[in-house]
Amino acid sequence: MATLLIALAVVATGVYAGFMLIFLTGIMPALGRLTDEQFVAAMRRINEDVPRGVFVSVMLASVAFPTAALAVPGEDGRSAAQWALLAAGLGFVILNHLITIAGNIPLNNALAASERTGTADREARAAFETRWNRLHLVRTLLVTAGFALVVSASLA
């Protein structure tokens, strides 16, 4: 059972880390070349569409499978795999989600609200883009490190 859970944890965290990395290295740089009006409109639609279905399932699986694998006792109490899963959980789950909840989501909400309040796209973008990208870089690094730790747990 532990082997299956760790394998599922590797897949889930790998898919999640890949999503975050593609967003960091492909999507945001491409959006960064758009005009203010295009950028703000695109980010608003992305922020509406991403946190649904498949993304939420992958995000939840990336939390659930490593946690479930951690709950399965190791042969000698705390095995190397369990320590790696615990470290992944601290960085990948807790810190990543705290940054998302405290940083990125409020920025997303402010960008959405700027549409209702009539804030100029240039101002909305200036208040959003640099901060969001910095937070996303930290999240991507945490998620990638968490993935590496889950992979190391699978090899332990």
ABEGO torsion letter per residue (X at the ends): XAAAAAAAAAAAAAAAAAAAAAAAAAAAAAAAABBAAAAAAAAAAAAAAABBEAAAAAAAAAAAAAAAAAABBBAAEBBAAAAAAAAAAAAAAAAAAAAAAAAAAAAAAAAAAAAAAGBBAAAAAAAAAAAAAAAAAAAAAAAAAAAAAAAAAAAX
